[in-house]
Amino acid sequence: MDRETFHIASYIRDEEAFHFARKHLAKRFPDKAHDHDFYEVFLIESGRTAHWINGESQSLGPGQLMFIRPGDCHAFKADRDEGCQIINVMFRIETARHMQARYGDTIGANYFASTAPLPQLHNLGPVRFERAVNVAQQLKTAHRTLARIEEFLLTLINRVADVSSQVDALAPPWFVTACSAIQAPEMFREGAAAFVEACGRSHEHVCRTTQQRFGMTPTQYVNQIRIQHAAHLLRSDDLPIGDLARQCGFENTGYFYRLFRESYGTTPKAYRRRHQRNPF
């Protein structure tokens, strides 16, 4: 596919730091793909789209967030029946460099700093998806200052696009859909069986794919999601530990304690005490 370069100066004035857009994608590929002299983040809000990116093809749906780098060349074609609506935020190269220099220990080689052949794709569960839409839409009427775009990007990094939500950009669509579904509490409480059912493939096929994509078994993957949800509850809720464990899908409290310690290096009680300490 032929390519052209999009320029940040076509979208924002010299004194502005970012551009926000919420739009419906066309139902045909453009004549040319494009790269950029800026960074961008896009979130699929509804519908589905074919995404041609750096010579590869993807199928993307609601709750998928991607960090696009200047050299990435891509194009979209919305699903003919469902259409596709996305939220798109563009920001300057200087902003990305500043954030990498200042927050390198947090960003590492992730998000917009990834050097992988394909840009990072994050699969957001319902809570993170809603949060992403809310924080992005706040940019619509905000002053387009450096402070606001940095606030937005830090929110994405710290509270939305956790590294563990990253999905292999070339993962099969059925697997990506199941990874999105299993983020919901009503699903992950049911364990690996719910994940396999959501995949719609044989148990053996799901095990092989999960191992290839995440380096773990379906049970380990679902338990990782459960433990992360437990940590969120421990930071924000006063439920007894046993009730909290059951709310995350663990009937065996001892097993929950062991997995939590393996993930966070401390007990659930100590984790709660540290994160809920009263500053007064």
C-alpha positions in Angstrom: 0.0 0.0 0.0 1.3 3.5 -0.9 2.0 5.8 2.0 1.9 9.5 2.9 3.0 11.4 6.0 0.6 13.3 8.3 2.0 16.4 10.0 1.0 17.7 13.5 1.0 21.2 12.2 -2.1 20.3 10.1 -4.1 19.7 13.3 -2.8 22.1 16.0 -1.4 25.6 16.4 2.2 26.2 17.6 1.0 26.9 21.1 -1.1 23.8 21.4 0.2 20.5 22.7 -2.3 17.9 21.4 -5.3 17.2 19.2 -8.5 15.3 20.2 -10.9 13.6 17.7 -13.9 11.3 18.1 -15.0 10.0 14.7 -16.6 7.3 12.7 -14.2 5.5 10.4 -14.8 5.1 6.7 -16.0 1.7 5.5 -13.3 1.4 2.9 -9.5 1.6 3.1 -8.0 5.0 2.0 -6.0 5.2 -1.2 -2.9 5.5 0.9 -1.8 4.4 4.3 -0.1 7.1 6.5 2.7 7.5 9.0 3.3 10.7 11.1 5.6 13.3 12.5 3.8 12.9 15.9 2.6 10.2 18.3 -1.0 9.2 18.8 -3.2 7.0 20.9 -6.5 5.6 19.7 -9.3 3.7 21.4 -11.9 1.6 19.7 -15.2 2.9 21.3 -17.7 0.9 19.3 -18.0 -1.4 16.3 -15.1 -3.1 14.6 -12.4 -2.2 12.1 -9.8 -3.8 10.0 -6.4 -2.2 10.8 -3.5 -2.5 8.4 -0.4 -1.7 10.4 3.3 -2.0 9.3 2.4 -4.6 6.7 0.2 -6.7 9.0 -3.6 -7.0 9.3 -5.6 -6.9 12.6 -9.2 -7.0 13.5 -10.0 -4.5 16.4 -13.0 -4.1 18.5 -14.4 -2.1 21.6 -12.0 -1.6 24.5 -8.8 -2.0 22.4 -6.2 0.8 22.9 -3.2 1.3 20.8 -0.1 3.5 21.1 1.0 4.6 17.6 4.6 5.9 17.1 5.7 8.3 14.3 7.2 5.6 12.1 4.2 3.3 12.2 2.3 3.2 8.9 -1.4 2.3 9.1 -4.9 2.5 7.7 -8.4 1.6 8.8 -11.5 0.1 7.2 -14.6 0.0 9.4 -16.8 -3.1 9.5 -19.5 -2.7 6.8 -22.3 -3.7 9.1 -21.2 -2.5 12.5 -19.2 0.5 11.5 -16.6 1.8 14.0 -16.2 4.8 16.2 -12.8 5.7 17.7 -11.3 8.2 20.0 -8.0 9.6 18.8 -5.4 11.8 20.6 -2.3 13.1 18.8 0.6 14.7 20.6 4.1 16.0 19.8 7.3 14.1 19.6 8.8 16.5 22.2 6.1 15.5 24.7 7.0 11.8 24.3 10.7 12.5 24.7 10.1 14.5 27.8 8.0 11.8 29.4 10.4 9.1 28.6 13.2 11.1 30.2 11.2 11.9 33.3 9.2 8.7 33.8 11.5 6.2 32.2 11.5 3.9 35.2 7.7 3.6 34.8 7.4 3.6 31.0 10.4 1.5 30.2 10.0 0.0 26.7 6.2 0.0 26.9 3.4 2.1 25.6 4.6 4.8 23.1 8.2 3.9 24.0 7.9 0.4 22.6 10.5 -0.6 20.0 8.7 -3.8 18.8 7.8 -4.2 15.1 4.2 -3.5 15.9 2.9 -0.8 18.3 1.5 -1.9 21.7 -2.1 -3.0 21.8 -3.9 -3.1 25.1 -7.1 -5.0 25.8 -9.2 -3.1 28.4 -11.7 -4.7 30.7 -15.0 -3.0 31.4 -13.7 -0.8 34.3 -10.5 0.3 32.5 -12.5 0.8 29.2 -15.0 3.2 30.9 -12.1 5.0 32.6 -10.3 5.4 29.3 -13.3 6.9 27.5 -14.0 9.3 30.4 -10.4 10.6 30.7 -10.1 10.9 26.9 -13.4 12.8 26.5 -12.2 15.3 29.2 -9.7 16.4 26.6 -12.4 17.5 24.2 -13.1 20.8 25.9 -9.8 21.1 27.8 -7.2 23.8 27.0 -4.6 22.0 24.8 -1.7 22.5 27.1 1.3 20.4 27.8 0.1 19.8 31.4 -3.2 18.3 30.1 -1.7 15.9 27.6 0.9 14.8 30.2 -1.9 14.3 32.7 -3.9 12.2 30.2 -0.9 10.0 29.2 0.1 9.4 32.8 -3.5 8.4 33.6 -3.4 5.9 30.7 -0.1 4.5 31.9 -0.9 4.3 35.6 -4.7 3.6 35.6 -5.8 2.3 32.2 -3.2 0.5 30.1 -1.5 -1.7 32.6 1.3 -3.7 30.9 -0.5 -6.9 31.8 -3.4 -5.8 29.6 -1.2 -5.8 26.6 -2.3 -8.3 23.9 -0.1 -9.6 21.1 -1.1 -7.4 18.1 -1.2 -10.4 15.9 -3.3 -12.6 18.2 -6.3 -14.2 16.5 -9.5 -12.2 16.9 -11.3 -14.9 18.8 -8.5 -14.9 21.4 -8.5 -11.1 21.7 -12.3 -11.1 22.2 -12.0 -13.7 24.9 -9.2 -11.8 26.7 -11.5 -8.8 26.7 -14.5 -10.8 28.1 -12.5 -12.4 30.9 -11.6 -9.0 32.4 -15.2 -8.7 33.7 -15.6 -9.9 37.3 -18.7 -12.0 36.5 -16.4 -13.9 34.0 -13.1 -14.3 35.8 -14.9 -15.5 39.0 -15.8 -18.6 37.0 -12.1 -19.3 36.3 -10.2 -20.7 33.4 -13.3 -22.7 32.2 -15.1 -19.4 31.4 -12.1 -18.2 29.5 -11.9 -21.4 27.4 -15.7 -21.2 26.7 -15.3 -17.5 25.7 -12.6 -18.5 23.2 -14.9 -21.0 21.5 -12.0 -23.4 20.8 -10.9 -26.7 22.3 -9.2 -26.6 25.6 -5.9 -27.8 24.1 -6.0 -25.1 21.4 -6.7 -22.4 24.0 -3.9 -23.7 26.2 -1.4 -23.6 23.3 -2.5 -20.1 22.2 -2.3 -18.7 25.8 1.1 -20.2 26.3 2.3 -18.7 23.0 0.9 -15.3 23.6 1.4 -14.8 27.4 3.8 -17.5 28.4 1.3 -19.0 30.9 -1.6 -21.4 31.1 -5.2 -20.2 31.0 -5.5 -20.8 34.8 -2.4 -18.7 35.4 -3.7 -15.9 33.1 -7.2 -15.8 34.8 -5.6 -15.9 38.3 -3.4 -13.0 37.3 -6.5 -11.0 36.5 -8.2 -12.1 39.7 -5.2 -11.1 41.9 -5.0 -7.7 40.2 -8.6 -7.1 40.9 -8.1 -8.2 44.5 -5.3 -5.6 44.9 -7.7 -3.0 43.6 -10.3 -4.0 46.2 -7.7 -4.0 49.0 -6.8 -0.4 48.1 -10.4 0.8 48.1 -12.6 -1.6 50.1 -12.9 -2.8 53.7 -14.3 -6.3 53.0 -13.0 -9.1 55.2 -10.1 -10.8 53.4 -12.1 -14.1 53.0 -15.1 -12.3 51.5 -12.8 -10.3 49.2 -11.1 -13.5 48.0 -14.5 -15.1 47.2 -15.6 -12.0 45.4 -12.5 -12.5 43.1 -13.3 -16.2 42.5 -11.1 -17.9 45.2 -13.0 -20.3 47.4 -9.7 -21.4 49.1 -8.4 -18.5 51.1 -5.0 -20.1 51.6 -4.5 -20.5 47.9 -5.5 -16.8 47.4 -2.9 -15.8 50.1 -0.2 -17.8 48.3 -0.9 -16.3 44.9 -1.2 -12.8 46.2 2.2 -13.1 48.0 3.8 -14.4 44.8 2.5 -11.4 42.8 3.0 -8.6 45.4 5.6 -9.9 47.8 3.4 -9.4 50.8 0.2 -10.6 52.4 -3.2 -9.1 51.4 -3.6 -7.7 55.0 -0.2 -6.0 54.9 -0.9 -4.7 51.4 -4.2 -3.2 52.5 -2.5 -1.6 55.6 0.1 0.0 53.5 -2.3 1.4 50.8 -5.1 2.4 53.1 -3.0 4.1 55.8 -4.8 7.2 57.1 -2.5 10.3 56.5 -4.1 12.0 59.5 
